[in-house]
Amino acid sequence: MKADSAKTKRLQVRPATTVIAPPSDAAYDGSRPESTIAGDAQYTNLLEGLFDGLVIANREGVISRCNRRVEELFQVSRGDLVTRPILEFISGADRLLMERVNDQLATRQNMVIEADCVRRDGSVFPAEIGVGRIDLSENDQLCFTIRDITVRRQALVALEDAYEQLKEHDKAKSQFVYNVSHELRTPLTSMLYAITNVLKGVAGDISDRVRTHLELLDGDCRRLWGSVNDILDLRRIEDNSLVLSKTHIPLAGLVSNGAASLQVQVDAKTQTLTVETGRDAWFADCDPTKMERVVVNIIGNAVKYTLDGGSIDVRVKDDPTREGFARVEVQDNGLGIPPESIDHVTEMYYRVGEHVSGSGLGLPISKEIIDLHGGYLEIVSPPPNAEGGTLVAFGLPISSPPTVLVVEDDATTQATIVAQLEQHGYCVITASDGEEGLEKVIFNKPDLVVLDLVLPKLDGCSIILKMKTEQATSKIPIVVLSAGHVDQAKFEILNNFEIPALSKPWVAAEFLQRVNGAFIGRAAFFQ
């Protein structure tokens, strides 16, 4: 039905509002008058042998000469054509058309009109009419070449019909893949949740051998989850509906977490994966879930296309060529990318050479996500000063550091927390009791709250409940530091809101990991 509609619309582009038929009633008998277009025999033979109809007319469009092809096209004898306006044979034309033709030919050599032409019996055929100025006498004249494009028009309509059918087929295929991807999310979520809980010991102690198998299964499930998300994001990219949920994230922590999630695959291939973050003061305004998938896609490709025993080096550093950008580099000593494929690896569904594993979506979608963040993606193979392998790098604009509110009544402990956070680039404000802490949460809207549960004036759990019940503060992440035992009621509150907790004294590296994780949102991996 849509194909028929497209055909009707196409045929209505240039048809006449009124059909103008030649006034002569004389039937065309195929006779040829003795006079021809020109006196010269060779010139006459040339014009008579043209595939296109040829008409010579004055500036008003009155026909003075024509070739035999015109007779065939219009089914009118040459004698009946001469002295008649050519406009009578162009469907819907009037004298305004001749005025426009003469105006345009005043500044150009020729022009083309696509219109329906009228035969003697009133039927029409689509034609391409070329018009130019010629000098055959003292006055300028017009030369019309008329070509029947019926076959071309039919082919175009058929092509449009086929295109519409292909669009419908592609839409149905995309919808099917989209629906299947959604259906896969539910069992995958359950599997990942169960595996994570078993690895945490929720079901009891497990042996090292069982843990190894569960970690392998966890890695495969996460890769499948990433592929499902790639397919869903592809649909959103095609529909221009991909939405980013941005927040301030520590870039080095994001990269480190992404690399750590692939450690099982790295170990399975006896590879070496190193991550150099230099310093931790880079922050980017990003969608943490999507940007972590970018990191996993790029490092995962390096693992996939590097042989057993190979190495992958990941570096986070200041961009040497773009001020205000941080740069992430992933370099391997693997198979490399052929020169002819470098410009194509970010195209949808493109896969290099004989390597048929994967969907061909990882790098293209990663590039789209990076572009949406205002960044760039570069691919070099082999890397500079290397004999083989690939270097994939991306850069992101650096944003201002997140603000962390530390609510802690002990001055020494508070100073230690502040020092550790500032060392890694965070902007820190403090509060020394619960009421002051809640007041600063409301008025300052920090990006993160580090909270002691035992506080004067207002305890930490009361602050958590007030924050989570207010829309303006409900999404602010919280990290808890507690000096004593966390009773069941407090544990339920922390568990329900998925708030990580550390006991005092804490390990600095573990504290930083919890802070970074609060911004990166590891739980968001399953959204």
C-alpha positions in Angstrom: 0.0 0.0 0.0 2.8 2.4 0.8 4.5 1.6 -2.5 1.3 2.5 -4.4 1.1 5.8 -2.5 4.8 6.5 -3.4 4.1 5.9 -7.1 1.0 8.2 -7.1 3.0 10.9 -5.4 5.9 10.6 -7.8 3.6 10.8 -10.9 2.0 13.9 -9.5 5.2 15.8 -9.3 5.0 17.4 -12.8 1.7 16.5 -14.4 -0.5 19.2 -16.0 -3.5 20.7 -14.2 -5.2 20.8 -17.6 -4.4 18.6 -20.6 -3.8 20.7 -23.8 -4.2 18.7 -26.9 -3.2 19.9 -30.4 -6.2 21.6 -32.2 -5.6 20.0 -35.6 -7.9 17.1 -36.4 -5.7 15.8 -39.3 -4.5 12.3 -38.8 -0.8 11.6 -38.9 -0.2 9.4 -42.0 3.5 9.1 -41.7 4.1 11.2 -44.9 7.3 13.3 -45.2 7.3 16.8 -46.8 10.0 17.4 -49.3 11.5 20.4 -47.3 13.6 19.5 -44.3 15.3 21.4 -41.5 18.3 22.7 -43.5 19.3 22.8 -47.1 22.6 21.0 -46.6 22.1 17.3 -47.1 24.7 16.2 -44.5 23.2 18.6 -41.9 19.7 17.4 -42.7 20.8 13.7 -42.4 22.4 14.5 -39.0 19.3 16.1 -37.6 16.9 13.5 -39.1 19.0 10.7 -37.5 18.8 12.1 -34.0 17.3 9.9 -31.3 15.7 13.0 -29.7 13.1 15.2 -31.1 14.4 18.6 -32.4 12.3 21.7 -32.7 13.4 25.2 -33.8 11.1 28.0 -32.6 11.2 31.7 -32.2 11.4 33.5 -28.8 7.6 33.1 -28.4 7.8 29.4 -28.9 6.2 29.2 -32.4 7.6 26.2 -34.3 9.4 26.9 -37.5 11.2 23.6 -38.1 11.4 20.1 -36.6 12.9 16.6 -37.4 11.0 13.4 -38.0 11.5 12.2 -34.4 9.1 15.0 -33.3 6.4 13.7 -35.6 6.8 10.2 -34.0 6.7 11.6 -30.5 3.6 13.7 -30.9 1.9 11.6 -33.7 1.4 14.8 -35.7 2.7 15.5 -39.3 5.4 18.0 -39.7 3.1 20.3 -41.7 0.7 20.4 -38.8 3.5 21.2 -36.3 5.0 24.2 -38.1 3.6 27.6 -37.1 2.0 26.2 -33.9 3.2 27.1 -30.4 5.3 24.4 -28.8 3.4 25.2 -25.6 0.4 23.3 -27.0 2.4 20.1 -26.8 3.6 20.6 -23.2 1.0 19.6 -20.6 0.0 22.5 -18.3 2.3 25.1 -20.0 1.3 28.7 -20.7 3.0 31.9 -21.9 4.5 32.4 -18.5 6.7 29.4 -19.1 8.1 31.0 -22.2 8.8 34.2 -20.3 10.7 32.2 -17.6 12.6 30.4 -20.3 13.7 33.6 -22.1 14.6 35.2 -18.7 16.8 32.3 -17.8 18.4 31.9 -21.2 19.5 35.5 -21.0 22.1 34.5 -18.4 22.9 30.9 -19.4 23.4 28.8 -22.5 20.7 26.2 -21.9 18.3 24.8 -19.4 16.3 21.6 -18.9 12.6 21.2 -18.2 11.0 17.9 -17.1 7.3 17.8 -18.0 4.6 15.7 -19.5 4.1 16.1 -23.3 0.8 15.7 -25.2 0.3 13.5 -28.2 -2.4 14.0 -30.8 -4.8 11.6 -29.2 -4.6 13.4 -25.9 -2.3 10.8 -24.2 0.8 12.0 -22.4 4.3 10.8 -22.0 7.0 12.1 -19.6 9.8 14.0 -21.3 13.0 15.8 -20.6 13.1 19.0 -22.7 16.4 20.8 -23.2 16.2 24.4 -24.3 19.0 26.6 -25.8 19.5 29.7 -27.8 20.8 29.4 -31.4 21.5 31.9 -34.2 20.1 30.7 -37.5 18.9 34.1 -38.8 19.0 37.7 -37.9 17.0 37.0 -34.7 17.8 34.6 -31.9 15.8 31.4 -32.0 15.2 28.6 -29.5 16.2 25.0 -30.0 14.1 22.4 -28.1 15.4 18.8 -27.8 12.7 16.4 -26.6 13.5 13.0 -25.1 10.9 10.5 -24.1 11.8 9.3 -20.6 8.9 6.9 -20.0 11.3 4.0 -19.4 13.4 6.1 -17.0 10.3 7.2 -15.1 9.0 3.6 -14.8 12.4 2.5 -13.6 12.4 5.4 -11.0 8.9 4.5 -9.8 10.0 0.8 -9.5 13.1 1.9 -7.6 11.1 4.0 -5.3 8.7 1.1 -4.7 11.6 -1.2 -4.0 13.2 1.4 -1.7 10.0 1.7 0.3 9.7 -2.1 0.6 13.4 -2.2 1.7 12.7 0.4 4.3 9.8 -1.6 5.7 11.9 -4.8 5.7 14.7 -3.0 7.5 12.4 -1.5 10.0 10.8 -4.9 10.7 14.3 -6.5 11.1 15.5 -3.7 13.4 12.3 -4.0 15.5 12.8 -7.8 15.8 16.4 -7.4 16.9 15.4 -4.6 19.3 12.6 -6.8 20.8 14.9 -9.8 21.2 17.5 -7.6 22.9 15.0 -6.5 25.4 13.9 -10.0 26.1 17.5 -11.0 26.7 17.9 -8.3 29.4 15.6 -10.0 32.0 17.4 -13.4 32.2 20.8 -11.7 31.9 20.0 -9.5 34.9 18.9 -12.5 37.0 22.1 -14.4 36.0 24.4 -11.5 36.8 22.6 -10.8 40.1 22.9 -14.5 41.1 26.5 -14.8 40.1 27.5 -11.6 41.9 25.8 -12.8 45.1 27.4 -16.2 45.0 30.8 -14.6 44.4 30.2 -12.3 47.5 29.5 -15.4 49.6 25.8 -14.8 50.0 25.1 -18.6 49.5 28.1 -19.6 51.6 31.7 -20.2 51.1 32.8 -21.5 47.6 36.0 -23.2 46.5 38.6 -21.5 44.4 37.8 -23.7 41.5 34.1 -22.8 41.7 35.1 -19.1 41.9 37.2 -19.4 38.8 34.3 -20.8 36.8 31.9 -18.3 38.2 34.2 -15.4 37.3 34.5 -16.7 33.7 30.7 -17.0 33.5 30.4 -13.5 35.0 32.7 -12.1 32.3 30.8 -13.8 29.5 27.5 -12.5 30.8 28.8 -9.0 31.0 30.2 -9.2 27.5 26.7 -10.4 26.3 25.1 -7.6 28.3 27.4 -5.1 26.6 26.4 -6.5 23.1 22.7 -6.2 24.1 23.3 -2.6 25.1 25.2 -1.9 21.9 22.2 -3.1 19.9 19.7 -1.0 21.9 22.0 2.0 21.6 22.3 1.5 17.9 18.6 1.7 17.6 18.6 4.9 19.6 21.4 6.4 17.5 19.5 5.6 14.3 16.4 7.3 15.8 18.4 10.2 17.2 17.0 9.4 20.6 20.1 8.4 22.5 20.1 10.3 25.8 23.1 10.9 28.0 22.8 11.0 31.8 25.8 13.0 32.6 27.6 13.5 35.9 31.1 14.4 37.1 33.2 11.3 37.0 36.9 10.6 37.8 38.3 9.5 34.4 41.2 7.5 35.8 38.8 5.6 38.1 36.4 4.9 35.2 39.3 3.5 33.1 40.7 1.4 35.9 37.3 -0.1 36.7 36.7 -0.9 33.0 40.1 -2.6 32.8 39.5 -4.5 36.0 36.3 -6.0 34.6 38.3 -7.6 31.8 41.0 -9.2 34.0 39.5 -12.6 33.8 39.7 -12.7 30.0 43.2 -11.3 30.2 44.3 -14.0 32.7 42.7 -16.7 30.5 45.0 -15.7 27.6 48.0 -15.2 29.9 48.3 -11.6 28.8 49.6 -8.6 30.7 47.3 -5.7 31.2 48.8 -2.5 32.8 47.0 0.7 33.6 48.9 3.9 34.1 46.8 6.8 35.4 49.6 9.3 36.2 47.5 11.4 38.4 43.8 11.1 39.4 42.8 14.8 39.0 41.0 14.4 35.6 37.3 14.7 35.8 34.9 14.6 32.9 31.2 15.4 32.5 30.1 12.1 31.2 27.4 9.4 31.2 29.3 6.9 33.3 27.4 3.8 32.1 27.9 4.5 28.4 31.5 5.8 28.8 32.5 2.7 30.8 31.2 0.6 27.9 33.4 2.6 25.6 36.4 1.7 27.8 35.4 -1.9 28.0 34.8 -2.1 24.2 38.2 -0.6 23.3 40.2 -2.6 25.9 38.1 -5.7 25.1 39.1 -5.4 21.4 42.7 -5.2 22.4 42.4 -8.4 24.4 40.5 -10.2 21.7 43.0 -9.4 18.9 46.1 -9.9 20.9 47.7 -13.3 21.0 48.2 -15.4 24.1 51.0 -14.0 26.2 50.7 -10.5 24.6 50.5 -7.2 26.4 47.9 -4.4 26.6 49.0 -1.0 28.0 46.4 1.5 29.1 47.4 5.1 29.8 45.4 8.1 31.1 47.2 11.5 30.6 46.9 15.1 29.7 46.3 15.6 26.0 49.5 17.1 24.5 47.7 18.6 21.5 44.4 19.7 22.9 44.3 22.1 25.8 41.6 21.2 28.3 41.3 17.5 27.2 42.4 14.3 28.9 43.5 11.4 26.7 43.0 7.7 27.2 45.3 5.4 25.2 45.0 1.6 24.7 48.0 0.1 23.0 48.5 -3.6 22.3 51.1 -5.7 20.4 48.5 -7.8 18.7 47.4 -8.6 15.1 47.1 -5.0 14.1 44.7 -3.4 11.5 45.5 -3.4 7.8 46.0 0.1 6.4 43.0 -0.2 4.0 40.7 -1.0 7.0 41.7 1.9 9.3 39.2 4.3 8.0 36.4 1.7 8.0 36.6 0.1 11.5 34.3 2.7 12.9 31.6 1.9 10.3 28.6 -0.1 11.5 29.0 -3.9 11.1 32.5 -3.6 9.5 34.8 -6.4 10.6 38.5 -6.6 9.8 39.7 -9.4 7.5 39.0 -12.9 8.5 38.1 -12.0 12.1 34.4 -12.7 12.1 33.8 -12.7 15.9 31.8 -9.8 17.3 29.0 -7.8 16.0 31.0 -5.0 14.3 29.2 -2.5 16.6 31.6 -1.9 19.4 33.9 0.7 17.9 31.2 2.5 15.8 28.9 2.9 18.8 31.9 3.9 21.0 32.7 6.7 18.5 29.1 7.9 18.5 29.1 8.0 22.3 32.5 9.8 22.4 31.3 12.3 19.7 28.2 13.0 21.8 30.5 13.9 24.7 32.4 16.4 22.6 35.5 14.1 22.4 37.4 12.4 19.6 38.6 8.9 18.7 41.9 8.1 17.0 43.2 4.7 15.7 46.8 4.1 14.6 48.2 0.7 13.5 51.0 0.1 14.1 51.6 2.6 16.9 54.5 5.0 16.6 57.9 3.3 17.2 56.3 -0.1 17.3 56.6 -3.0 14.8 53.0 -4.2 15.2 49.8 -3.9 17.2 47.3 -1.1 17.4 46.9 2.2 19.4 43.3 3.3 20.0 43.0 6.6 21.8 40.1 8.9 22.8 40.0 12.3 24.4 37.4 14.0 26.5 37.0 17.6 27.7 38.1 18.0 31.3 35.4 19.4 33.6 35.6 21.0 37.0 36.2 18.6 39.9 33.1 17.3 41.9 32.3 18.8 45.3 32.4 16.3 48.2 30.7 17.1 51.5 32.5 15.4 54.4 30.2 15.2 57.5 32.5 14.1 60.4 32.6 15.4 64.0 36.1 14.2 64.9 38.5 16.9 63.7 41.5 14.6 63.1 39.4 12.1 61.1 37.8 14.9 59.1 41.2 16.3 58.2 42.5 12.9 57.1 39.4 12.4 54.8 39.8 15.9 53.4 43.5 15.4 52.6 42.9 12.1 50.9 40.1 13.5 48.7 42.0 16.7 47.8 45.1 14.6 46.9 43.0 13.1 44.1 41.6 16.4 42.8 38.2 16.6 44.6 36.8 19.9 45.9 35.9 19.4 49.6 33.5 21.2 52.0 33.0 20.0 55.6 30.4 19.9 58.3 31.0 18.9 62.0 27.6 17.7 63.1 24.4 16.3 61.5 22.3 19.4 61.4 25.1 21.4 59.7 25.7 18.5 57.3 22.0 18.4 56.3 21.9 22.1 55.9 24.9 22.0 53.5 23.4 19.2 51.6 20.2 21.2 51.0 21.9 24.5 50.1 25.2 23.4 48.5 23.9 20.3 46.6 27.3 18.5 46.7 28.1 15.8 44.1 28.9 13.3 46.9 28.4 13.0 50.7 30.9 11.2 52.9 29.0 10.5 56.1 29.7 9.2 59.6 26.7 7.4 61.0 27.3 8.6 64.6 27.0 12.4 64.7 25.9 15.0 67.2 22.5 16.8 66.8 21.4 14.5 63.9 22.6 11.0 63.2 23.8 9.8 59.8 20.8 7.5 59.1 18.4 10.4 59.7 20.4 12.5 57.1 20.2 9.6 54.6 16.4 9.2 55.0 15.9 13.0 54.6 18.1 13.1 51.5 16.5 10.1 49.9 12.9 11.3 50.5 13.6 14.8 48.9 13.6 14.9 45.1 16.3 17.6 45.0 18.8 15.4 47.0 17.6 11.9 46.4 20.2 11.1 43.6 23.2 12.5 45.5 25.5 9.4 46.2 26.6 8.7 49.7 29.6 6.8 51.2 29.4 5.9 54.8 32.4 5.7 57.3 31.5 4.0 60.6 33.6 3.5 63.7 31.3 0.9 65.4 29.1 -2.0 64.6 26.3 -1.3 62.2 23.1 -2.7 63.7 20.4 -4.5 61.7 18.2 -1.4 61.2 21.1 0.7 59.9 22.2 -2.1 57.7 18.8 -2.3 56.1 18.9 1.4 55.4 22.3 1.2 53.8 21.4 -2.0 51.9 18.0 -0.6 50.6 19.7 2.5 49.2 22.8 0.6 48.0 25.1 2.8 50.1 28.7 1.5 50.4 30.1 1.5 53.9 33.7 1.3 55.3 34.8 0.7 58.9 37.2 3.0 60.6 40.2 2.9 60.3 40.0 2.4 56.6 42.5 1.7 53.8 43.1 4.8 51.7 43.0 3.0 48.4 39.8 1.2 49.3 38.2 4.5 50.4 39.2 6.1 47.1 37.7 3.1 45.2 34.4 3.6 47.0 34.4 7.3 46.3 35.2 6.8 42.6 32.7 4.0 42.4 29.9 6.3 43.7 30.4 8.6 40.8 31.0 5.9 38.2 27.9 4.0 39.3 28.9 0.3 39.0 25.2 -0.6 39.7 24.3 1.5 36.6 25.9 -1.2 34.5 22.7 -3.2 34.8 20.3 -0.3 33.8 
